[in-house]
Amino acid sequence: MPEPPDHSLEKIWTNRNITKATKMRLVRALVFPIFLYGAETWTIRESERKKIDALEMWCWRRMLRLAWTQFRTNVSILEELDIKQRLSSIVQGRILTFFGHITRREDTSVERLVVQGKVEGTRARGRSPMRWTDQIKSALNGPLHECTRKATVREEWRRIVKLATTPVMRTTTTLPRV
């Protein structure tokens, strides 16, 4: 009889013969890809970013077999595991990379027309919801046309995405001047 899905990795997390490094690789190979499926198309607000970070910390705490009553700060766990890039930064990087990919497509591409907002129709009444492109503008602190122009040069866009997703500069990154 197969085990229930919520306990399928329980034997691995409780096994003391498996090293921490191997468990980390398993989390990154088995858990995070399921979460990241389709992340390129998400619209992430600050509240969702906090939930993504909470999920990541829940995974690391579960892997380390830490009870929720134990007082351990997130920073101490991240330092113990030597985590360089948070899951929310990975999502942000995927969104920005996908924006660059769409921007470099031909002018008649449906994806490009949707991202640029050249779709017919009107919006509903009330406050307009946060658009996918709004997070691109806020992540890079620049207008969309400037982001689009930068994204046309692949190497430069890769450098900008790397700067935007580094932990220290993630919230204060601006588009570099050429």
Z-matrix of the N, CA and C atoms (Angstrom, degrees):
N
C 1 1.452
C 2 1.529 1 109.20
N 3 1.341 2 118.10 1 126.39
C 4 1.470 3 119.69 2 -178.56
C 5 1.517 4 111.65 3 -69.47
N 6 1.330 5 114.20 4 152.54
C 7 1.466 6 120.07 5 179.05
C 8 1.517 7 110.12 6 -75.34
N 9 1.311 8 116.88 7 153.85
C 10 1.473 9 118.67 8 175.76
C 11 1.525 10 109.82 9 -61.72
N 12 1.337 11 118.54 10 149.54
C 13 1.465 12 120.96 11 -175.15
C 14 1.521 13 114.57 12 -61.36
N 15 1.325 14 118.99 13 -28.54
C 16 1.463 15 119.02 14 -176.94
C 17 1.531 16 112.12 15 -75.62
N 18 1.341 17 117.99 16 -13.88
C 19 1.463 18 120.92 17 178.97
C 20 1.519 19 112.28 18 -113.81
N 21 1.319 20 118.14 19 15.14
C 22 1.454 21 120.65 20 -174.50
C 23 1.532 22 112.78 21 -67.57
N 24 1.314 23 118.39 22 -28.59
C 25 1.465 24 121.42 23 179.00
C 26 1.531 25 112.13 24 -103.32
N 27 1.308 26 116.86 25 4.50
C 28 1.466 27 120.93 26 -175.54
C 29 1.523 28 112.28 27 -59.74
N 30 1.313 29 117.11 28 -39.30
C 31 1.472 30 120.38 29 -179.53
C 32 1.527 31 111.15 30 -64.36
N 33 1.314 32 115.90 31 -34.00
C 34 1.476 33 119.28 32 179.51
C 35 1.525 34 109.82 33 -71.31
N 36 1.332 35 117.69 34 -45.07
C 37 1.468 36 120.13 35 -177.27
C 38 1.525 37 111.66 36 -66.58
N 39 1.331 38 117.47 37 -32.32
C 40 1.470 39 119.94 38 -177.72
C 41 1.516 40 112.83 39 -88.76
N 42 1.305 41 118.47 40 -10.18
C 43 1.461 42 121.64 41 -179.65
C 44 1.528 43 109.65 42 -73.85
N 45 1.309 44 116.24 43 120.36
C 46 1.474 45 120.55 44 -178.36
C 47 1.530 46 112.68 45 -82.31
N 48 1.328 47 117.71 46 -9.45
C 49 1.463 48 121.14 47 179.49
C 50 1.528 49 112.37 48 -83.83
N 51 1.318 50 116.88 49 -15.00
C 52 1.462 51 120.61 50 178.24
C 53 1.520 52 108.19 51 -89.76
N 54 1.315 53 115.86 52 128.78
C 55 1.463 54 119.98 53 -176.40
C 56 1.524 55 111.57 54 -71.22
N 57 1.325 56 114.73 55 161.50
C 58 1.458 57 121.75 56 178.40
C 59 1.530 58 110.92 57 -61.64
N 60 1.316 59 116.06 58 -39.48
C 61 1.470 60 120.17 59 -179.70
C 62 1.529 61 111.04 60 -63.65
N 63 1.320 62 117.07 61 -40.59
C 64 1.466 63 120.55 62 178.79
C 65 1.522 64 110.41 63 -66.94
N 66 1.318 65 117.03 64 -40.93
C 67 1.466 66 120.47 65 178.16
C 68 1.530 67 110.84 66 -63.69
N 69 1.320 68 116.77 67 -38.77
C 70 1.461 69 120.25 68 177.61
C 71 1.527 70 110.30 69 -63.34
N 72 1.317 71 116.47 70 -42.33
C 73 1.465 72 119.98 71 178.46
C 74 1.522 73 110.76 72 -63.68
N 75 1.329 74 116.66 73 -36.57
C 76 1.464 75 120.16 74 178.03
C 77 1.525 76 111.60 75 -67.11
N 78 1.325 77 116.99 76 -40.54
C 79 1.467 78 120.02 77 177.31
C 80 1.519 79 109.49 78 -61.96
N 81 1.328 80 116.50 79 -44.76
C 82 1.465 81 120.28 80 -179.04
C 83 1.528 82 112.49 81 -69.18
N 84 1.332 83 117.14 82 -26.54
C 85 1.463 84 120.25 83 -178.38
C 86 1.526 85 113.34 84 -93.29
N 87 1.333 86 118.10 85 -29.55
C 88 1.466 87 120.51 86 -173.85
C 89 1.526 88 114.26 87 -108.41
N 90 1.319 89 117.62 88 -31.98
C 91 1.462 90 120.45 89 -173.58
C 92 1.524 91 111.58 90 -99.01
N 93 1.318 92 117.46 91 -53.95
C 94 1.458 93 120.82 92 -174.64
C 95 1.530 94 113.69 93 -62.25
N 96 1.350 95 120.98 94 -39.39
C 97 1.473 96 118.49 95 178.62
C 98 1.522 97 113.60 96 -60.74
N 99 1.312 98 117.51 97 -33.35
C 100 1.463 99 120.44 98 177.27
C 101 1.527 100 109.45 99 -65.38
N 102 1.319 101 116.11 100 -42.67
C 103 1.461 102 120.30 101 178.83
C 104 1.527 103 111.20 102 -66.25
N 105 1.323 104 117.20 103 -39.43
C 106 1.458 105 121.47 104 -173.21
C 107 1.527 106 114.06 105 -80.66
N 108 1.327 107 117.62 106 -0.55
C 109 1.462 108 119.81 107 -178.76
C 110 1.528 109 110.26 108 -60.98
N 111 1.301 110 116.52 109 120.17
C 112 1.459 111 121.57 110 178.97
C 113 1.515 112 115.13 111 76.70
N 114 1.331 113 117.50 112 12.27
C 115 1.464 114 120.73 113 -176.32
C 116 1.528 115 112.56 114 -63.37
N 117 1.320 116 117.38 115 -20.67
C 118 1.460 117 120.82 116 -178.87
C 119 1.517 118 112.09 117 -62.33
N 120 1.316 119 117.31 118 -25.98
C 121 1.464 120 120.78 119 -174.58
C 122 1.520 121 113.00 120 -100.72
N 123 1.314 122 118.50 121 1.35
C 124 1.460 123 121.21 122 -178.02
C 125 1.522 124 111.05 123 -74.22
N 126 1.310 125 115.28 124 151.68
C 127 1.458 126 121.98 125 169.06
C 128 1.526 127 106.29 126 -107.35
N 129 1.325 128 116.37 127 112.34
C 130 1.462 129 121.98 128 -172.74
C 131 1.526 130 109.84 129 -104.52
N 132 1.324 131 115.72 130 120.89
C 133 1.460 132 121.51 131 171.51
C 134 1.525 133 107.92 132 -97.41
N 135 1.306 134 116.31 133 177.00
C 136 1.462 135 119.73 134 -178.92
C 137 1.525 136 111.08 135 -64.18
N 138 1.314 137 117.70 136 -35.33
C 139 1.474 138 120.36 137 179.36
C 140 1.529 139 110.51 138 -65.39
N 141 1.327 140 117.52 139 -40.77
C 142 1.468 141 119.69 140 177.15
C 143 1.529 142 111.27 141 -67.99
N 144 1.338 143 116.55 142 -35.46
C 145 1.464 144 119.98 143 178.22
C 146 1.533 145 110.36 144 -61.31
N 147 1.329 146 116.12 145 -40.11
C 148 1.468 147 119.90 146 178.12
C 149 1.522 148 110.83 147 -66.17
N 150 1.323 149 117.28 148 -37.79
C 151 1.456 150 120.39 149 178.22
C 152 1.527 151 111.70 150 -67.87
N 153 1.313 152 116.63 151 -36.47
C 154 1.469 153 120.53 152 176.88
C 155 1.527 154 109.39 153 -64.76
N 156 1.339 155 116.37 154 -44.54
C 157 1.471 156 119.78 155 177.59
C 158 1.522 157 111.28 156 -63.21
N 159 1.335 158 116.94 157 -36.72
C 160 1.469 159 120.59 158 178.25
C 161 1.528 160 110.61 159 -65.92
N 162 1.325 161 117.07 160 -40.61
C 163 1.468 162 119.97 161 176.88
C 164 1.517 163 110.93 162 -62.13
N 165 1.323 164 115.76 163 -44.15
C 166 1.462 165 119.87 164 179.58
C 167 1.532 166 110.82 165 -59.96
N 168 1.327 167 116.02 166 -45.86
C 169 1.461 168 119.31 167 -179.79
C 170 1.522 169 111.25 168 -66.01
N 171 1.331 170 117.50 169 -35.58
C 172 1.466 171 120.65 170 176.14
C 173 1.516 172 110.10 171 -61.25
N 174 1.339 173 117.23 172 -42.16
C 175 1.472 174 120.97 173 178.63
C 176 1.528 175 111.24 174 -63.40
N 177 1.331 176 116.99 175 -45.23
C 178 1.469 177 119.82 176 -179.00
C 179 1.520 178 110.53 177 -66.46
N 180 1.319 179 117.85 178 -41.40
C 181 1.472 180 120.47 179 178.80
C 182 1.524 181 111.00 180 -64.87
N 183 1.308 182 116.72 181 -39.99
C 184 1.464 183 120.88 182 178.01
C 185 1.525 184 110.36 183 -63.78
N 186 1.331 185 115.70 184 -41.19
C 187 1.457 186 120.49 185 179.33
C 188 1.530 187 111.01 186 -63.88
N 189 1.335 188 116.44 187 -39.02
C 190 1.464 189 121.31 188 -179.59
C 191 1.531 190 112.73 189 -81.69
N 192 1.335 191 116.52 190 -3.84
C 193 1.460 192 122.76 191 -179.18
C 194 1.528 193 111.47 192 60.59
N 195 1.316 194 116.13 193 43.10
C 196 1.462 195 121.56 194 177.17
C 197 1.523 196 108.72 195 -94.24
N 198 1.303 197 116.15 196 129.30
C 199 1.461 198 120.38 197 176.59
C 200 1.522 199 109.29 198 -72.41
N 201 1.316 200 115.97 199 152.99
C 202 1.458 201 118.74 200 -178.49
C 203 1.522 202 111.57 201 -69.54
N 204 1.337 203 117.88 202 -14.87
C 205 1.462 204 120.73 203 178.66
C 206 1.528 205 112.41 204 -85.62
N 207 1.316 206 116.81 205 -14.30
C 208 1.468 207 119.52 206 178.09
C 209 1.520 208 109.29 207 -73.27
N 210 1.303 209 115.71 208 135.03
C 211 1.461 210 119.38 209 179.61
C 212 1.519 211 109.01 210 -86.86
N 213 1.323 212 115.51 211 104.21
C 214 1.460 213 122.65 212 173.26
C 215 1.514 214 106.72 213 -137.75
N 216 1.291 215 116.67 214 127.45
C 217 1.457 216 119.03 215 178.78
C 218 1.526 217 109.65 216 -74.88
N 219 1.308 218 114.91 217 155.71
C 220 1.459 219 120.19 218 177.08
C 221 1.525 220 110.83 219 -61.18
N 222 1.318 221 115.63 220 -38.57
C 223 1.467 222 120.11 221 -179.17
C 224 1.524 223 110.47 222 -62.45
N 225 1.330 224 117.28 223 -41.47
C 226 1.469 225 119.37 224 -179.40
C 227 1.531 226 111.22 225 -66.27
N 228 1.310 227 116.87 226 -36.59
C 229 1.469 228 119.94 227 177.88
C 230 1.524 229 110.54 228 -68.57
N 231 1.323 230 116.79 229 -43.69
C 232 1.462 231 120.21 230 179.11
C 233 1.530 232 111.11 231 -63.71
N 234 1.328 233 116.92 232 -37.25
C 235 1.470 234 119.66 233 177.26
C 236 1.522 235 110.99 234 -69.44
N 237 1.329 236 117.37 235 -40.48
C 238 1.459 237 120.62 236 178.86
C 239 1.522 238 111.16 237 -60.94
N 240 1.323 239 116.87 238 -40.50
C 241 1.460 240 121.06 239 -178.48
C 242 1.523 241 112.52 240 -88.00
N 243 1.320 242 116.89 241 -5.37
C 244 1.464 243 123.28 242 -179.65
C 245 1.531 244 111.15 243 56.48
N 246 1.327 245 115.65 244 50.47
C 247 1.462 246 122.27 245 179.09
C 248 1.519 247 108.15 246 -81.28
N 249 1.315 248 116.93 247 120.62
C 250 1.460 249 121.50 248 -178.47
C 251 1.532 250 111.82 249 -92.10
N 252 1.329 251 117.17 250 -36.18
C 253 1.452 252 120.10 251 -175.87
C 254 1.527 253 109.58 252 -129.27
N 255 1.326 254 115.80 253 126.34
C 256 1.460 255 121.72 254 -179.69
C 257 1.524 256 110.36 255 -74.04
N 258 1.308 257 115.58 256 159.17
C 259 1.454 258 121.81 257 -179.40
C 260 1.531 259 111.02 258 -63.09
N 261 1.323 260 117.43 259 -36.93
C 262 1.469 261 120.28 260 178.66
C 263 1.532 262 111.12 261 -65.69
N 264 1.324 263 117.50 262 -31.79
C 265 1.467 264 120.47 263 175.70
C 266 1.521 265 111.47 264 -70.53
N 267 1.320 266 116.12 265 -34.23
C 268 1.459 267 119.78 266 176.87
C 269 1.526 268 109.54 267 -65.31
N 270 1.337 269 117.01 268 -42.26
C 271 1.457 270 121.24 269 177.46
C 272 1.527 271 109.75 270 -61.73
N 273 1.322 272 116.76 271 -45.89
C 274 1.469 273 121.38 272 178.97
C 275 1.524 274 110.76 273 -59.48
N 276 1.316 275 116.76 274 -43.27
C 277 1.464 276 120.48 275 178.56
C 278 1.514 277 112.35 276 -63.14
N 279 1.327 278 116.91 277 -39.90
C 280 1.464 279 120.03 278 178.41
C 281 1.521 280 111.32 279 -65.58
N 282 1.323 281 116.64 280 -39.22
C 283 1.469 282 120.57 281 178.89
C 284 1.528 283 109.71 282 -63.51
N 285 1.321 284 116.87 283 -46.80
C 286 1.462 285 120.54 284 -179.08
C 287 1.524 286 111.75 285 -66.70
N 288 1.323 287 117.24 286 -38.67
C 289 1.467 288 120.76 287 177.89
C 290 1.527 289 110.38 288 -64.11
N 291 1.322 290 116.13 289 -41.78
C 292 1.462 291 120.16 290 179.02
C 293 1.530 292 111.06 291 -65.54
N 294 1.343 293 116.65 292 -37.60
C 295 1.465 294 120.01 293 175.94
C 296 1.523 295 110.18 294 -59.93
N 297 1.332 296 116.87 295 -44.23
C 298 1.457 297 120.32 296 178.07
C 299 1.518 298 111.56 297 -62.08
N 300 1.321 299 116.77 298 -40.21
C 301 1.464 300 121.48 299 179.23
C 302 1.527 301 110.39 300 -62.62
N 303 1.320 302 117.01 301 -45.54
C 304 1.465 303 121.25 302 -179.48
C 305 1.527 304 110.74 303 -66.27
N 306 1.316 305 116.56 304 -39.54
C 307 1.461 306 121.04 305 -177.90
C 308 1.517 307 111.92 306 -63.66
N 309 1.315 308 117.23 307 -33.27
C 310 1.462 309 120.76 308 -178.10
C 311 1.532 310 113.11 309 -82.18
N 312 1.315 311 118.73 310 -0.76
C 313 1.467 312 121.36 311 178.11
C 314 1.520 313 109.95 312 -75.46
N 315 1.342 314 116.54 313 168.88
C 316 1.463 315 120.12 314 -179.76
C 317 1.533 316 110.47 315 -68.63
N 318 1.330 317 115.33 316 163.44
C 319 1.462 318 121.43 317 -174.31
C 320 1.525 319 113.58 318 -63.94
N 321 1.327 320 118.52 319 -23.57
C 322 1.462 321 120.92 320 -177.12
C 323 1.526 322 112.49 321 -91.17
N 324 1.310 323 118.25 322 4.38
C 325 1.458 324 121.91 323 -179.41
C 326 1.522 325 110.70 324 -65.81
N 327 1.340 326 116.56 325 132.08
C 328 1.459 327 121.25 326 -179.58
C 329 1.525 328 110.22 327 -62.62
N 330 1.339 329 117.37 328 -42.15
C 331 1.463 330 120.90 329 -179.25
C 332 1.523 331 110.84 330 -60.88
N 333 1.315 332 116.07 331 -42.49
C 334 1.459 333 120.03 332 -179.27
C 335 1.526 334 110.99 333 -66.23
N 336 1.321 335 117.71 334 -40.87
C 337 1.461 336 120.87 335 178.42
C 338 1.522 337 111.31 336 -63.45
N 339 1.329 338 117.22 337 -38.81
C 340 1.459 339 120.69 338 179.07
C 341 1.528 340 110.40 339 -67.53
N 342 1.321 341 117.34 340 -44.61
C 343 1.466 342 120.96 341 -178.65
C 344 1.524 343 111.03 342 -64.85
N 345 1.318 344 117.08 343 -37.90
C 346 1.456 345 119.94 344 -179.92
C 347 1.522 346 112.71 345 -78.38
N 348 1.318 347 117.79 346 -5.17
C 349 1.453 348 121.08 347 176.29
C 350 1.502 349 114.27 348 79.07
N 351 1.320 350 118.01 349 24.12
C 352 1.463 351 120.91 350 -179.22
C 353 1.532 352 110.51 351 -96.80
N 354 1.326 353 115.36 352 46.53
C 355 1.455 354 121.53 353 179.81
C 356 1.519 355 107.88 354 -108.48
N 357 1.331 356 116.48 355 138.15
C 358 1.459 357 120.32 356 -178.91
C 359 1.517 358 110.28 357 -71.79
N 360 1.329 359 115.10 358 156.08
C 361 1.452 360 120.64 359 176.93
C 362 1.514 361 111.18 360 119.42
N 363 1.328 362 115.31 361 173.65
C 364 1.460 363 120.90 362 179.81
C 365 1.520 364 109.29 363 -122.74
N 366 1.292 365 115.22 364 159.28
C 367 1.460 366 121.39 365 177.25
C 368 1.523 367 110.01 366 -87.91
N 369 1.313 368 114.39 367 160.47
C 370 1.458 369 119.77 368 177.56
C 371 1.526 370 110.06 369 -72.68
N 372 1.333 371 116.30 370 165.48
C 373 1.459 372 121.10 371 178.11
C 374 1.511 373 110.13 372 -66.88
N 375 1.325 374 115.13 373 161.13
C 376 1.452 375 120.61 374 176.59
C 377 1.522 376 112.12 375 99.79
N 378 1.312 377 113.92 376 -174.77
C 379 1.456 378 119.69 377 -179.91
C 380 1.516 379 109.54 378 -65.88
N 381 1.307 380 115.63 379 132.27
C 382 1.457 381 118.91 380 -179.36
C 383 1.523 382 109.72 381 -72.21
N 384 1.324 383 116.80 382 137.12
C 385 1.461 384 119.72 383 -179.83
C 386 1.526 385 110.75 384 -70.07
N 387 1.305 386 114.69 385 161.02
C 388 1.457 387 119.16 386 177.78
C 389 1.521 388 108.70 387 -66.85
N 390 1.302 389 115.55 388 127.17
C 391 1.457 390 120.45 389 -179.78
C 392 1.519 391 109.99 390 -89.41
N 393 1.307 392 115.61 391 163.35
C 394 1.454 393 122.01 392 179.45
C 395 1.525 394 109.76 393 -61.69
N 396 1.328 395 116.50 394 -38.92
C 397 1.463 396 119.49 395 -179.33
C 398 1.521 397 112.16 396 -72.48
N 399 1.332 398 117.65 397 -23.38
C 400 1.467 399 120.06 398 177.65
C 401 1.520 400 111.30 399 -62.12
N 402 1.327 401 116.55 400 -36.83
C 403 1.459 402 118.52 401 179.07
C 404 1.527 403 111.76 402 -72.11
N 405 1.314 404 117.29 403 -27.78
C 406 1.467 405 120.44 404 174.67
C 407 1.520 406 108.74 405 -65.40
N 408 1.338 407 115.77 406 -47.63
C 409 1.466 408 120.24 407 179.86
C 410 1.518 409 111.57 408 -62.14
N 411 1.331 410 117.37 409 -42.36
C 412 1.461 411 119.79 410 -177.88
C 413 1.522 412 111.68 411 -72.69
N 414 1.327 413 117.84 412 -33.32
C 415 1.467 414 120.33 413 179.12
C 416 1.524 415 111.43 414 -66.80
N 417 1.328 416 116.30 415 -32.51
C 418 1.460 417 120.27 416 -176.31
C 419 1.521 418 113.37 417 -108.64
N 420 1.329 419 117.21 418 0.16
C 421 1.472 420 122.17 419 179.70
C 422 1.519 421 112.28 420 49.62
N 423 1.322 422 115.47 421 50.56
C 424 1.456 423 119.99 422 178.92
C 425 1.506 424 110.75 423 -153.48
N 426 1.330 425 116.66 424 162.63
C 427 1.464 426 119.71 425 178.77
C 428 1.528 427 111.14 426 -69.47
N 429 1.317 428 116.53 427 157.41
C 430 1.460 429 121.63 428 -175.68
C 431 1.524 430 112.20 429 -63.59
N 432 1.328 431 117.38 430 -38.59
C 433 1.470 432 118.94 431 -179.75
C 434 1.525 433 111.21 432 -64.40
N 435 1.322 434 116.97 433 -33.08
C 436 1.470 435 120.63 434 177.19
C 437 1.529 436 110.08 435 -70.39
N 438 1.327 437 116.64 436 -41.41
C 439 1.464 438 120.90 437 177.13
C 440 1.526 439 110.39 438 -62.27
N 441 1.331 440 116.29 439 -41.63
C 442 1.467 441 121.03 440 179.46
C 443 1.518 442 110.56 441 -63.72
N 444 1.314 443 116.84 442 -41.65
C 445 1.471 444 120.53 443 179.73
C 446 1.525 445 110.82 444 -65.01
N 447 1.331 446 116.63 445 -41.77
C 448 1.466 447 120.59 446 179.51
C 449 1.524 448 111.59 447 -66.35
N 450 1.340 449 116.32 448 -35.25
C 451 1.463 450 120.69 449 -175.65
C 452 1.523 451 112.82 450 -71.16
N 453 1.315 452 117.97 451 -15.32
C 454 1.467 453 119.65 452 -179.03
C 455 1.523 454 111.86 453 -70.13
N 456 1.326 455 117.69 454 -25.17
C 457 1.464 456 121.70 455 176.55
C 458 1.530 457 107.24 456 -98.62
N 459 1.318 458 116.19 457 108.06
C 460 1.460 459 121.92 458 -170.22
C 461 1.529 460 113.09 459 -59.65
N 462 1.310 461 118.32 460 -46.12
C 463 1.468 462 120.67 461 -177.61
C 464 1.529 463 111.47 462 -63.90
N 465 1.329 464 116.34 463 -41.49
C 466 1.463 465 120.12 464 178.80
C 467 1.528 466 110.15 465 -66.28
N 468 1.346 467 117.04 466 -39.57
C 469 1.457 468 119.96 467 -179.55
C 470 1.528 469 110.74 468 -66.11
N 471 1.332 470 117.45 469 -38.02
C 472 1.466 471 120.50 470 177.05
C 473 1.527 472 110.74 471 -61.24
N 474 1.325 473 116.19 472 -40.06
C 475 1.463 474 120.36 473 179.03
C 476 1.530 475 110.47 474 -66.25
N 477 1.326 476 116.89 475 -40.60
C 478 1.469 477 121.32 476 179.38
C 479 1.523 478 110.32 477 -65.57
N 480 1.336 479 117.40 478 -42.56
C 481 1.468 480 121.15 479 178.88
C 482 1.519 481 110.16 480 -62.96
N 483 1.321 482 116.94 481 -41.54
C 484 1.465 483 120.31 482 179.02
C 485 1.525 484 110.63 483 -62.85
N 486 1.322 485 116.95 484 -42.66
C 487 1.470 486 120.58 485 177.40
C 488 1.525 487 111.56 486 -64.39
N 489 1.327 488 116.39 487 -38.74
C 490 1.462 489 120.27 488 -176.63
C 491 1.522 490 112.40 489 -72.64
N 492 1.315 491 117.85 490 -23.93
C 493 1.462 492 120.04 491 -176.05
C 494 1.522 493 113.61 492 -104.87
N 495 1.318 494 118.24 493 2.53
C 496 1.458 495 119.05 494 174.19
C 497 1.520 496 108.14 495 -72.11
N 498 1.323 497 117.85 496 141.55
C 499 1.466 498 120.76 497 -173.41
C 500 1.524 499 114.95 498 -56.32
N 501 1.314 500 118.03 499 -38.78
C 502 1.462 501 120.57 500 -175.16
C 503 1.520 502 110.93 501 -75.00
N 504 1.314 503 118.03 502 -40.09
C 505 1.453 504 121.37 503 -171.57
C 506 1.528 505 113.06 504 -101.09
N 507 1.335 506 119.00 505 5.85
C 508 1.447 507 121.20 506 -173.03
C 509 1.526 508 113.04 507 -58.67
N 510 1.317 509 118.70 508 -41.78
C 511 1.462 510 120.39 509 -174.68
C 512 1.525 511 113.26 510 -89.18
N 513 1.323 512 117.76 511 -14.80
C 514 1.462 513 118.82 512 -174.81
C 515 1.525 514 112.84 513 -119.37
N 516 1.302 515 118.06 514 17.33
C 517 1.454 516 120.49 515 -178.66
C 518 1.505 517 110.92 516 -74.16
N 519 1.332 518 116.44 517 134.96
C 520 1.452 519 121.06 518 174.53
C 521 1.520 520 107.08 519 -119.91
N 522 1.312 521 114.91 520 160.82
C 523 1.455 522 119.14 521 178.66
C 524 1.519 523 109.13 522 -68.90
N 525 1.335 524 117.52 523 129.52
C 526 1.456 525 119.18 524 178.67
C 527 1.524 526 110.92 525 -70.44
N 528 1.292 527 116.05 526 147.87
C 529 1.469 528 122.12 527 178.89
C 530 1.523 529 109.36 528 -82.68
N 531 1.314 530 114.60 529 145.31
C 532 1.463 531 119.35 530 177.73
C 533 1.499 532 110.06 531 -105.21
